[in-house]
């Protein structure tokens, strides 16, 4: 995810899994929510990682979920983790 995008498109099965993820998350996530459960938790980072992996590979993610993932990605603690030396 962090080193280079995948060159292979999502398989039909992977596309179905991504749709299941979107459906499972969009229902409980209020339209203007900053976090999944009202208060930030590690679950927000986990979901943002899944969504960002799709987006960084050029796969389509619903706009509302893409915006949510972008907000999570900008958290100072997440940025510190992402920018750790590998």
Secondary structure by P-SEA (a helix, b strand, c coil): cccccccccccaaaaaaaaaaaaacccccccccccccccccaaaaaaaaaaaaaaaacccccaaaaaaaaaaaacaaaaaaaaccc
